[in-house]
Amino acid sequence: MITVVGTGTGAPPQECLAGAELVVGGRRHLDAVRLPEAAERIVLGPLAPALDTMAEYLEKERRVVVLASGDPGFFGIVRVLAERFGPAALDVRPGVSSVATAFARVGLPWEDAVVVSAHGRDLRTAVNVCRAHPKVAVLTGPGTGPAELGAALAMGAKGGAEEGRPAAAAPSGPVAQFPAPLEGAVPHRVLIVACALGTGDERVERVTPAEAAARDWGTAVSVVLCLDESRALGAVRTVAGPTAAPAQWALEEGEFAHRDSMITKFEVRALALARLGPRLGELVWDVGAGSGSVAVECARLGAAVVAVEKAPDGVERIRANAAAHGVDVRVVHGSAPDALAELDDPDAVFVGGGGRELPDIVGACARRARRSVVVAMAALDRVPAVRAALTGAGFDCDGVLLQSSRLAPLPGDVTRLAATNPVFLLWGVRNPVYREGVAL
């Protein structure tokens, strides 16, 4: 057996090391314990040599102990060991995870938190989760720490507090020890940086994303919490983790404030959402957002969303619709394609509206989108140019003409069919061997 010991927020129980002939762990874990005199010690660096040495000890039935942080089955070394030696070879003794400890330090429950690892991974997934959800724990690593996370979130501040969106009110209850949230970060978000948890050097600091970006945090960071303090407590839950997908999407037009029926109809929205595929950890643009119905629905399905709208009254409607549905949508007041320049690259883009500039806007979006672009338009004349814009950017393009008739009442308790305006829906899916106009 391999005994895998989680250190929790302090040193592991000394008795776990009794009789160990090989002890493997990070340098700080090994330095914190008293090893048996005859035990060989391996400081973890590259995993492969350590795993090979462990295999040699196991073949000779010699006792191996692995020291790990917190709960080693939670984004930890248990996965690697189980893949190499099989779960039956492991005796796992978990400690308290850094995530649980960090939330305990700020007096918050965390069954409704989303936990995302940026350790050895692309930071953009963690950034998009933080933009979309009110309570997130980020496990950090070299190059993906509080400074990098804060810098990415601070860049996303444009269109939030800078455009007049008010900061959240000071919270009450368990988080009352923190001052009121400051403007200048992603709307309502603050970062709680927990360093060296369970040691004499423990620090738990509350900072804005911009403040986090300006600091050198060293190597002692345990975990970073990203919170919307106005929603930090959340509702009572029976299922842990991110909010479940909504029971209904492609909502009726009456669910959104809009002007003169200028809204993507639910039949069109249903297919657009299917082709966009918004999901947790991704970023979606809604360009020419109008009422923001597509943006709001993408946010309800878990994605981070930026809505771009040139009409001032449209900007306010989008914000009102997002608030009414309890989701975060970053609203950028401006005209595409110029307004897109400072935005992070999206995974998927929805483009609505029309005008002669539509093909240029679609082309600009397609050059930036990682996965898909969906375009809705009423004018037949725009279809060839939009299709050319998608294919020219390396997308496989398809589309339909949507024509629907809805049931409508007539006098005498009878029903007729009322036709809606036909809409062309084109979508492009990026060819995996083509990116940024270059064949890979």
GUPALO-783939 format. One record per residue (C-alpha): residue number from 1; residue in one letter; x, z, y. Coordinates in steps of 0.25 Angstrom, whole numbers. Example, Ala and Ser with C-alpha at 12.3 -4.5 7.8 and 13.67 -1.06 7.14 Angstrom:
BEGIN
<i:1&aa:A&X:49&Z:31&Y:-18>
<i:2&aa:S&X:55&Z:29&Y:-4>
REM end
This chain:
BEGIN
<i:1&aa:M&X:0&Z:0&Y:0>
<i:2&aa:I&X:4&Z:-2&Y:14>
<i:3&aa:T&X:-1&Z:9&Y:23>
<i:4&aa:V&X:-5&Z:4&Y:37>
<i:5&aa:V&X:-5&Z:15&Y:47>
<i:6&aa:G&X:-12&Z:14&Y:61>
<i:7&aa:T&X:-6&Z:22&Y:71>
<i:8&aa:G&X:-18&Z:24&Y:79>
<i:9&aa:T&X:-15&Z:29&Y:93>
<i:10&aa:G&X:-3&Z:37&Y:88>
<i:11&aa:A&X:7&Z:38&Y:76>
<i:12&aa:P&X:2&Z:36&Y:62>
<i:13&aa:P&X:0&Z:48&Y:53>
<i:14&aa:Q&X:14&Z:52&Y:47>
<i:15&aa:E&X:9&Z:54&Y:33>
<i:16&aa:C&X:6&Z:39&Y:32>
<i:17&aa:L&X:21&Z:36&Y:32>
<i:18&aa:A&X:24&Z:46&Y:21>
<i:19&aa:G&X:31&Z:38&Y:10>
<i:20&aa:A&X:32&Z:25&Y:17>
<i:21&aa:E&X:44&Z:16&Y:13>
<i:22&aa:L&X:41&Z:5&Y:24>
<i:23&aa:V&X:35&Z:8&Y:37>
<i:24&aa:V&X:31&Z:-4&Y:46>
<i:25&aa:G&X:26&Z:-4&Y:60>
<i:26&aa:G&X:28&Z:-6&Y:75>
<i:27&aa:R&X:40&Z:1&Y:81>
<i:28&aa:R&X:32&Z:11&Y:89>
<i:29&aa:H&X:24&Z:14&Y:76>
<i:30&aa:L&X:37&Z:17&Y:68>
<i:31&aa:D&X:43&Z:25&Y:79>
<i:32&aa:A&X:31&Z:34&Y:80>
<i:33&aa:V&X:32&Z:39&Y:66>
<i:34&aa:R&X:42&Z:46&Y:56>
<i:35&aa:L&X:45&Z:36&Y:45>
<i:36&aa:P&X:49&Z:41&Y:31>
<i:37&aa:E&X:65&Z:41&Y:30>
<i:38&aa:A&X:65&Z:30&Y:19>
<i:39&aa:A&X:55&Z:21&Y:25>
<i:40&aa:E&X:59&Z:7&Y:30>
<i:41&aa:R&X:54&Z:4&Y:44>
<i:42&aa:I&X:49&Z:-10&Y:49>
<i:43&aa:V&X:46&Z:-12&Y:63>
<i:44&aa:L&X:35&Z:-23&Y:64>
<i:45&aa:G&X:39&Z:-36&Y:71>
<i:46&aa:P&X:37&Z:-49&Y:63>
<i:47&aa:L&X:27&Z:-45&Y:52>
<i:48&aa:A&X:32&Z:-54&Y:41>
<i:49&aa:P&X:45&Z:-47&Y:38>
<i:50&aa:A&X:38&Z:-33&Y:38>
<i:51&aa:L&X:27&Z:-38&Y:29>
<i:52&aa:D&X:37&Z:-44&Y:19>
<i:53&aa:T&X:45&Z:-30&Y:19>
<i:54&aa:M&X:31&Z:-23&Y:17>
<i:55&aa:A&X:28&Z:-32&Y:5>
<i:56&aa:E&X:42&Z:-28&Y:-1>
<i:57&aa:Y&X:39&Z:-14&Y:0>
<i:58&aa:L&X:25&Z:-16&Y:-6>
<i:59&aa:E&X:30&Z:-23&Y:-18>
<i:60&aa:K&X:39&Z:-11&Y:-21>
<i:61&aa:E&X:27&Z:-2&Y:-19>
<i:62&aa:R&X:34&Z:5&Y:-7>
<i:63&aa:R&X:25&Z:12&Y:4>
<i:64&aa:V&X:23&Z:4&Y:17>
<i:65&aa:V&X:17&Z:9&Y:30>
<i:66&aa:V&X:13&Z:1&Y:41>
<i:67&aa:L&X:11&Z:7&Y:55>
<i:68&aa:A&X:2&Z:0&Y:64>
<i:69&aa:S&X:-6&Z:2&Y:77>
<i:70&aa:G&X:-20&Z:8&Y:78>
<i:71&aa:D&X:-29&Z:2&Y:67>
<i:72&aa:P&X:-20&Z:-8&Y:60>
<i:73&aa:G&X:-32&Z:-15&Y:54>
<i:74&aa:F&X:-37&Z:-18&Y:68>
<i:75&aa:F&X:-29&Z:-30&Y:73>
<i:76&aa:G&X:-17&Z:-24&Y:66>
<i:77&aa:I&X:-7&Z:-26&Y:54>
<i:78&aa:V&X:-18&Z:-23&Y:43>
<i:79&aa:R&X:-22&Z:-38&Y:43>
<i:80&aa:V&X:-7&Z:-43&Y:41>
<i:81&aa:L&X:-5&Z:-33&Y:30>
<i:82&aa:A&X:-18&Z:-36&Y:23>
<i:83&aa:E&X:-15&Z:-51&Y:24>
<i:84&aa:R&X:-1&Z:-48&Y:17>
<i:85&aa:F&X:-3&Z:-37&Y:8>
<i:86&aa:G&X:-18&Z:-36&Y:6>
<i:87&aa:P&X:-28&Z:-26&Y:11>
<i:88&aa:A&X:-27&Z:-18&Y:-2>
<i:89&aa:A&X:-12&Z:-15&Y:1>
<i:90&aa:L&X:-15&Z:-8&Y:14>
<i:91&aa:D&X:-18&Z:7&Y:17>
<i:92&aa:V&X:-23&Z:6&Y:32>
<i:93&aa:R&X:-23&Z:19&Y:40>
<i:94&aa:P&X:-29&Z:15&Y:54>
<i:95&aa:G&X:-27&Z:22&Y:66>
<i:96&aa:V&X:-35&Z:21&Y:79>
<i:97&aa:S&X:-34&Z:8&Y:85>
<i:98&aa:S&X:-29&Z:5&Y:99>
<i:99&aa:V&X:-42&Z:-1&Y:103>
<i:100&aa:A&X:-50&Z:12&Y:99>
<i:101&aa:T&X:-40&Z:20&Y:106>
<i:102&aa:A&X:-41&Z:12&Y:119>
<i:103&aa:F&X:-56&Z:13&Y:119>
<i:104&aa:A&X:-55&Z:28&Y:116>
<i:105&aa:R&X:-46&Z:30&Y:128>
<i:106&aa:V&X:-56&Z:24&Y:138>
<i:107&aa:G&X:-68&Z:31&Y:131>
<i:108&aa:L&X:-75&Z:18&Y:127>
<i:109&aa:P&X:-82&Z:14&Y:113>
<i:110&aa:W&X:-76&Z:1&Y:108>
<i:111&aa:E&X:-86&Z:-4&Y:97>
<i:112&aa:D&X:-90&Z:-15&Y:107>
<i:113&aa:A&X:-76&Z:-19&Y:110>
<i:114&aa:V&X:-70&Z:-32&Y:107>
<i:115&aa:V&X:-56&Z:-31&Y:102>
<i:116&aa:V&X:-46&Z:-42&Y:103>
<i:117&aa:S&X:-32&Z:-43&Y:99>
<i:118&aa:A&X:-22&Z:-51&Y:108>
<i:119&aa:H&X:-10&Z:-46&Y:100>
<i:120&aa:G&X:-2&Z:-58&Y:96>
<i:121&aa:R&X:-14&Z:-67&Y:100>
<i:122&aa:D&X:-19&Z:-76&Y:111>
<i:123&aa:L&X:-24&Z:-67&Y:123>
<i:124&aa:R&X:-35&Z:-76&Y:127>
<i:125&aa:T&X:-44&Z:-71&Y:116>
<i:126&aa:A&X:-43&Z:-57&Y:121>
<i:127&aa:V&X:-45&Z:-62&Y:136>
<i:128&aa:N&X:-57&Z:-69&Y:133>
<i:129&aa:V&X:-63&Z:-57&Y:125>
<i:130&aa:C&X:-60&Z:-48&Y:137>
<i:131&aa:R&X:-67&Z:-58&Y:146>
<i:132&aa:A&X:-79&Z:-58&Y:138>
<i:133&aa:H&X:-81&Z:-44&Y:133>
<i:134&aa:P&X:-82&Z:-30&Y:140>
<i:135&aa:K&X:-74&Z:-22&Y:130>
<i:136&aa:V&X:-62&Z:-28&Y:124>
<i:137&aa:A&X:-49&Z:-22&Y:117>
<i:138&aa:V&X:-37&Z:-31&Y:117>
<i:139&aa:L&X:-25&Z:-28&Y:108>
<i:140&aa:T&X:-13&Z:-33&Y:115>
<i:141&aa:G&X:1&Z:-38&Y:112>
<i:142&aa:P&X:13&Z:-44&Y:118>
<i:143&aa:G&X:9&Z:-55&Y:128>
<i:144&aa:T&X:-6&Z:-51&Y:127>
<i:145&aa:G&X:-6&Z:-37&Y:133>
<i:146&aa:P&X:-14&Z:-31&Y:145>
<i:147&aa:A&X:-6&Z:-40&Y:155>
<i:148&aa:E&X:-9&Z:-53&Y:149>
<i:149&aa:L&X:-24&Z:-49&Y:146>
<i:150&aa:G&X:-26&Z:-44&Y:160>
<i:151&aa:A&X:-20&Z:-57&Y:166>
<i:152&aa:A&X:-29&Z:-65&Y:158>
<i:153&aa:L&X:-41&Z:-57&Y:162>
<i:154&aa:A&X:-37&Z:-56&Y:176>
<i:155&aa:M&X:-36&Z:-71&Y:177>
<i:156&aa:G&X:-51&Z:-71&Y:172>
<i:157&aa:A&X:-55&Z:-63&Y:184>
<i:158&aa:K&X:-57&Z:-75&Y:192>
<i:159&aa:G&X:-72&Z:-77&Y:193>
<i:160&aa:G&X:-75&Z:-62&Y:191>
<i:161&aa:A&X:-73&Z:-52&Y:201>
<i:162&aa:E&X:-65&Z:-62&Y:210>
<i:163&aa:E&X:-78&Z:-69&Y:212>
<i:164&aa:G&X:-87&Z:-58&Y:216>
<i:165&aa:R&X:-91&Z:-52&Y:202>
<i:166&aa:P&X:-91&Z:-37&Y:204>
<i:167&aa:A&X:-83&Z:-27&Y:196>
<i:168&aa:A&X:-90&Z:-18&Y:186>
<i:169&aa:A&X:-94&Z:-5&Y:191>
<i:170&aa:A&X:-86&Z:7&Y:186>
<i:171&aa:P&X:-90&Z:12&Y:172>
<i:172&aa:S&X:-95&Z:25&Y:169>
<i:173&aa:G&X:-94&Z:34&Y:156>
<i:174&aa:P&X:-82&Z:32&Y:147>
<i:175&aa:V&X:-74&Z:22&Y:156>
<i:176&aa:A&X:-76&Z:30&Y:169>
<i:177&aa:Q&X:-62&Z:34&Y:169>
<i:178&aa:F&X:-58&Z:20&Y:173>
<i:179&aa:P&X:-60&Z:15&Y:188>
<i:180&aa:A&X:-71&Z:4&Y:191>
<i:181&aa:P&X:-66&Z:-10&Y:186>
<i:182&aa:L&X:-58&Z:-18&Y:196>
<i:183&aa:E&X:-61&Z:-32&Y:201>
<i:184&aa:G&X:-51&Z:-43&Y:198>
<i:185&aa:A&X:-52&Z:-43&Y:182>
<i:186&aa:V&X:-61&Z:-50&Y:173>
<i:187&aa:P&X:-74&Z:-45&Y:178>
<i:188&aa:H&X:-76&Z:-31&Y:174>
<i:189&aa:R&X:-64&Z:-30&Y:165>
<i:190&aa:V&X:-53&Z:-19&Y:164>
<i:191&aa:L&X:-42&Z:-17&Y:155>
<i:192&aa:I&X:-39&Z:-4&Y:148>
<i:193&aa:V&X:-24&Z:-5&Y:143>
<i:194&aa:A&X:-21&Z:5&Y:132>
<i:195&aa:C&X:-6&Z:7&Y:130>
<i:196&aa:A&X:1&Z:16&Y:120>
<i:197&aa:L&X:-11&Z:22&Y:114>
<i:198&aa:G&X:-9&Z:35&Y:107>
<i:199&aa:T&X:5&Z:38&Y:113>
<i:200&aa:G&X:10&Z:46&Y:124>
<i:201&aa:D&X:11&Z:34&Y:132>
<i:202&aa:E&X:-3&Z:30&Y:131>
<i:203&aa:R&X:-9&Z:23&Y:143>
<i:204&aa:V&X:-23&Z:17&Y:145>
<i:205&aa:E&X:-25&Z:10&Y:158>
<i:206&aa:R&X:-36&Z:3&Y:165>
<i:207&aa:V&X:-32&Z:-10&Y:173>
<i:208&aa:T&X:-38&Z:-23&Y:178>
<i:209&aa:P&X:-34&Z:-36&Y:171>
<i:210&aa:A&X:-26&Z:-39&Y:183>
<i:211&aa:E&X:-19&Z:-26&Y:183>
<i:212&aa:A&X:-16&Z:-27&Y:168>
<i:213&aa:A&X:-10&Z:-41&Y:170>
<i:214&aa:A&X:0&Z:-35&Y:181>
<i:215&aa:R&X:6&Z:-25&Y:171>
<i:216&aa:D&X:17&Z:-24&Y:161>
<i:217&aa:W&X:10&Z:-16&Y:150>
<i:218&aa:G&X:22&Z:-15&Y:140>
<i:219&aa:T&X:20&Z:-15&Y:125>
<i:220&aa:A&X:12&Z:-2&Y:123>
<i:221&aa:V&X:-2&Z:-8&Y:125>
<i:222&aa:S&X:-12&Z:-4&Y:114>
<i:223&aa:V&X:-24&Z:-11&Y:118>
<i:224&aa:V&X:-31&Z:-17&Y:131>
<i:225&aa:L&X:-46&Z:-14&Y:133>
<i:226&aa:C&X:-53&Z:-24&Y:142>
<i:227&aa:L&X:-66&Z:-18&Y:147>
<i:228&aa:D&X:-78&Z:-21&Y:156>
<i:229&aa:E&X:-80&Z:-7&Y:160>
<i:230&aa:S&X:-95&Z:-9&Y:164>
<i:231&aa:R&X:-98&Z:-13&Y:150>
<i:232&aa:A&X:-87&Z:-4&Y:143>
<i:233&aa:L&X:-97&Z:5&Y:135>
<i:234&aa:G&X:-106&Z:-7&Y:130>
<i:235&aa:A&X:-118&Z:-6&Y:122>
<i:236&aa:V&X:-120&Z:2&Y:109>
<i:237&aa:R&X:-115&Z:-7&Y:97>
<i:238&aa:T&X:-118&Z:-7&Y:82>
<i:239&aa:V&X:-107&Z:-18&Y:80>
<i:240&aa:A&X:-93&Z:-17&Y:85>
<i:241&aa:G&X:-85&Z:-28&Y:92>
<i:242&aa:P&X:-89&Z:-39&Y:102>
<i:243&aa:T&X:-104&Z:-41&Y:105>
<i:244&aa:A&X:-111&Z:-49&Y:95>
<i:245&aa:A&X:-115&Z:-63&Y:98>
<i:246&aa:P&X:-128&Z:-64&Y:105>
<i:247&aa:A&X:-140&Z:-66&Y:96>
<i:248&aa:Q&X:-144&Z:-78&Y:105>
<i:249&aa:W&X:-137&Z:-89&Y:113>
<i:250&aa:A&X:-141&Z:-101&Y:120>
<i:251&aa:L&X:-150&Z:-92&Y:128>
<i:252&aa:E&X:-163&Z:-97&Y:136>
<i:253&aa:E&X:-160&Z:-102&Y:150>
<i:254&aa:G&X:-169&Z:-91&Y:155>
<i:255&aa:E&X:-158&Z:-81&Y:151>
<i:256&aa:F&X:-149&Z:-86&Y:162>
<i:257&aa:A&X:-151&Z:-87&Y:177>
<i:258&aa:H&X:-150&Z:-102&Y:181>
<i:259&aa:R&X:-153&Z:-111&Y:192>
<i:260&aa:D&X:-164&Z:-122&Y:191>
<i:261&aa:S&X:-162&Z:-123&Y:176>
<i:262&aa:M&X:-147&Z:-126&Y:178>
<i:263&aa:I&X:-143&Z:-120&Y:164>
<i:264&aa:T&X:-138&Z:-125&Y:151>
<i:265&aa:K&X:-150&Z:-125&Y:142>
<i:266&aa:F&X:-150&Z:-117&Y:130>
<i:267&aa:E&X:-150&Z:-129&Y:120>
<i:268&aa:V&X:-138&Z:-134&Y:127>
<i:269&aa:R&X:-132&Z:-120&Y:128>
<i:270&aa:A&X:-134&Z:-118&Y:113>
<i:271&aa:L&X:-125&Z:-130&Y:109>
<i:272&aa:A&X:-115&Z:-128&Y:120>
<i:273&aa:L&X:-113&Z:-114&Y:115>
<i:274&aa:A&X:-111&Z:-119&Y:101>
<i:275&aa:R&X:-101&Z:-129&Y:105>
<i:276&aa:L&X:-94&Z:-119&Y:114>
<i:277&aa:G&X:-93&Z:-108&Y:104>
<i:278&aa:P&X:-90&Z:-96&Y:113>
<i:279&aa:R&X:-84&Z:-84&Y:106>
<i:280&aa:L&X:-76&Z:-71&Y:108>
<i:281&aa:G&X:-62&Z:-73&Y:114>
<i:282&aa:E&X:-65&Z:-87&Y:120>
<i:283&aa:L&X:-67&Z:-92&Y:134>
<i:284&aa:V&X:-78&Z:-102&Y:138>
<i:285&aa:W&X:-80&Z:-109&Y:151>
<i:286&aa:D&X:-93&Z:-112&Y:156>
<i:287&aa:V&X:-91&Z:-123&Y:167>
<i:288&aa:G&X:-102&Z:-127&Y:176>
<i:289&aa:A&X:-109&Z:-114&Y:171>
<i:290&aa:G&X:-121&Z:-115&Y:180>
<i:291&aa:S&X:-129&Z:-103&Y:175>
<i:292&aa:G&X:-118&Z:-99&Y:165>
<i:293&aa:S&X:-127&Z:-99&Y:153>
<i:294&aa:V&X:-117&Z:-105&Y:144>
<i:295&aa:A&X:-106&Z:-95&Y:149>
<i:296&aa:V&X:-115&Z:-83&Y:147>
<i:297&aa:E&X:-119&Z:-88&Y:133>
<i:298&aa:C&X:-104&Z:-90&Y:129>
<i:299&aa:A&X:-101&Z:-76&Y:134>
<i:300&aa:R&X:-112&Z:-70&Y:126>
<i:301&aa:L&X:-105&Z:-76&Y:114>
<i:302&aa:G&X:-92&Z:-69&Y:117>
<i:303&aa:A&X:-84&Z:-79&Y:125>
<i:304&aa:A&X:-77&Z:-76&Y:138>
<i:305&aa:V&X:-83&Z:-86&Y:148>
<i:306&aa:V&X:-80&Z:-92&Y:161>
<i:307&aa:A&X:-91&Z:-99&Y:169>
<i:308&aa:V&X:-87&Z:-109&Y:180>
<i:309&aa:E&X:-98&Z:-112&Y:190>
<i:310&aa:K&X:-97&Z:-119&Y:204>
<i:311&aa:A&X:-111&Z:-114&Y:210>
<i:312&aa:P&X:-110&Z:-100&Y:216>
<i:313&aa:D&X:-125&Z:-97&Y:212>
<i:314&aa:G&X:-121&Z:-102&Y:198>
<i:315&aa:V&X:-109&Z:-92&Y:197>
<i:316&aa:E&X:-119&Z:-80&Y:200>
<i:317&aa:R&X:-129&Z:-85&Y:190>
<i:318&aa:I&X:-118&Z:-85&Y:179>
<i:319&aa:R&X:-114&Z:-71&Y:183>
<i:320&aa:A&X:-128&Z:-67&Y:182>
<i:321&aa:N&X:-131&Z:-73&Y:169>
<i:322&aa:A&X:-118&Z:-67&Y:163>
<i:323&aa:A&X:-122&Z:-53&Y:168>
<i:324&aa:A&X:-136&Z:-55&Y:163>
<i:325&aa:H&X:-131&Z:-58&Y:149>
<i:326&aa:G&X:-120&Z:-47&Y:149>
<i:327&aa:V&X:-108&Z:-57&Y:148>
<i:328&aa:D&X:-95&Z:-59&Y:156>
<i:329&aa:V&X:-94&Z:-73&Y:161>
<i:330&aa:R&X:-83&Z:-76&Y:171>
<i:331&aa:V&X:-88&Z:-85&Y:182>
<i:332&aa:V&X:-80&Z:-95&Y:190>
<i:333&aa:H&X:-86&Z:-101&Y:203>
<i:334&aa:G&X:-80&Z:-114&Y:204>
<i:335&aa:S&X:-80&Z:-129&Y:200>
<i:336&aa:A&X:-74&Z:-135&Y:188>
<i:337&aa:P&X:-64&Z:-140&Y:185>
<i:338&aa:D&X:-56&Z:-133&Y:196>
<i:339&aa:A&X:-63&Z:-119&Y:192>
<i:340&aa:L&X:-57&Z:-120&Y:178>
<i:341&aa:A&X:-42&Z:-120&Y:182>
<i:342&aa:E&X:-40&Z:-105&Y:182>
<i:343&aa:L&X:-48&Z:-102&Y:170>
<i:344&aa:D&X:-43&Z:-99&Y:156>
<i:345&aa:D&X:-44&Z:-110&Y:146>
<i:346&aa:P&X:-57&Z:-109&Y:139>
<i:347&aa:D&X:-61&Z:-110&Y:124>
<i:348&aa:A&X:-74&Z:-118&Y:127>
<i:349&aa:V&X:-80&Z:-123&Y:139>
<i:350&aa:F&X:-95&Z:-127&Y:143>
<i:351&aa:V&X:-97&Z:-137&Y:154>
<i:352&aa:G&X:-110&Z:-138&Y:161>
<i:353&aa:G&X:-115&Z:-146&Y:173>
<i:354&aa:G&X:-112&Z:-160&Y:176>
<i:355&aa:G&X:-106&Z:-169&Y:188>
<i:356&aa:R&X:-96&Z:-179&Y:189>
<i:357&aa:E&X:-85&Z:-169&Y:187>
<i:358&aa:L&X:-90&Z:-164&Y:173>
<i:359&aa:P&X:-80&Z:-173&Y:165>
<i:360&aa:D&X:-68&Z:-167&Y:173>
<i:361&aa:I&X:-74&Z:-153&Y:171>
<i:362&aa:V&X:-75&Z:-155&Y:156>
<i:363&aa:G&X:-61&Z:-161&Y:155>
<i:364&aa:A&X:-55&Z:-149&Y:162>
<i:365&aa:C&X:-63&Z:-140&Y:153>
<i:366&aa:A&X:-59&Z:-147&Y:141>
<i:367&aa:R&X:-44&Z:-147&Y:144>
<i:368&aa:R&X:-45&Z:-132&Y:144>
<i:369&aa:A&X:-55&Z:-129&Y:133>
<i:370&aa:R&X:-49&Z:-124&Y:120>
<i:371&aa:R&X:-60&Z:-127&Y:111>
<i:372&aa:S&X:-73&Z:-134&Y:117>
<i:373&aa:V&X:-80&Z:-139&Y:129>
<i:374&aa:V&X:-95&Z:-141&Y:130>
<i:375&aa:V&X:-101&Z:-149&Y:141>
<i:376&aa:A&X:-116&Z:-150&Y:144>
<i:377&aa:M&X:-121&Z:-161&Y:154>
<i:378&aa:A&X:-134&Z:-168&Y:157>
<i:379&aa:A&X:-128&Z:-181&Y:162>
<i:380&aa:L&X:-126&Z:-192&Y:152>
<i:381&aa:D&X:-116&Z:-199&Y:161>
<i:382&aa:R&X:-106&Z:-187&Y:160>
<i:383&aa:V&X:-105&Z:-187&Y:144>
<i:384&aa:P&X:-95&Z:-198&Y:142>
<i:385&aa:A&X:-85&Z:-192&Y:153>
<i:386&aa:V&X:-87&Z:-178&Y:147>
<i:387&aa:R&X:-85&Z:-182&Y:133>
<i:388&aa:A&X:-72&Z:-189&Y:137>
<i:389&aa:A&X:-67&Z:-177&Y:145>
<i:390&aa:L&X:-69&Z:-169&Y:132>
<i:391&aa:T&X:-62&Z:-179&Y:122>
<i:392&aa:G&X:-51&Z:-181&Y:132>
<i:393&aa:A&X:-48&Z:-166&Y:132>
<i:394&aa:G&X:-46&Z:-167&Y:117>
<i:395&aa:F&X:-60&Z:-162&Y:113>
<i:396&aa:D&X:-69&Z:-168&Y:101>
<i:397&aa:C&X:-82&Z:-170&Y:109>
<i:398&aa:D&X:-96&Z:-170&Y:104>
<i:399&aa:G&X:-110&Z:-169&Y:111>
<i:400&aa:V&X:-125&Z:-170&Y:111>
<i:401&aa:L&X:-136&Z:-173&Y:120>
<i:402&aa:L&X:-146&Z:-161&Y:120>
<i:403&aa:Q&X:-160&Z:-164&Y:122>
<i:404&aa:S&X:-170&Z:-153&Y:119>
<i:405&aa:S&X:-185&Z:-150&Y:121>
<i:406&aa:R&X:-190&Z:-136&Y:123>
<i:407&aa:L&X:-204&Z:-131&Y:119>
<i:408&aa:A&X:-212&Z:-129&Y:132>
<i:409&aa:P&X:-227&Z:-124&Y:134>
<i:410&aa:L&X:-238&Z:-133&Y:138>
<i:411&aa:P&X:-252&Z:-129&Y:143>
<i:412&aa:G&X:-262&Z:-126&Y:131>
<i:413&aa:D&X:-252&Z:-118&Y:123>
<i:414&aa:V&X:-244&Z:-131&Y:118>
<i:415&aa:T&X:-230&Z:-134&Y:119>
<i:416&aa:R&X:-222&Z:-146&Y:123>
<i:417&aa:L&X:-207&Z:-150&Y:122>
<i:418&aa:A&X:-199&Z:-149&Y:136>
<i:419&aa:A&X:-186&Z:-157&Y:136>
<i:420&aa:T&X:-174&Z:-151&Y:142>
<i:421&aa:N&X:-164&Z:-160&Y:149>
<i:422&aa:P&X:-154&Z:-167&Y:139>
<i:423&aa:V&X:-140&Z:-162&Y:140>
<i:424&aa:F&X:-127&Z:-168&Y:134>
<i:425&aa:L&X:-118&Z:-157&Y:128>
<i:426&aa:L&X:-104&Z:-162&Y:124>
<i:427&aa:W&X:-93&Z:-153&Y:118>
<i:428&aa:G&X:-79&Z:-155&Y:115>
<i:429&aa:V&X:-71&Z:-147&Y:104>
<i:430&aa:R&X:-56&Z:-147&Y:106>
<i:431&aa:N&X:-48&Z:-155&Y:96>
<i:432&aa:P&X:-38&Z:-144&Y:91>
<i:433&aa:V&X:-26&Z:-154&Y:92>
<i:434&aa:Y&X:-29&Z:-157&Y:107>
<i:435&aa:R&X:-27&Z:-147&Y:118>
<i:436&aa:E&X:-24&Z:-149&Y:133>
<i:437&aa:G&X:-24&Z:-164&Y:132>
<i:438&aa:V&X:-13&Z:-164&Y:122>
<i:439&aa:A&X:-14&Z:-167&Y:107>
<i:440&aa:L&X:-8&Z:-155&Y:99>
REM end
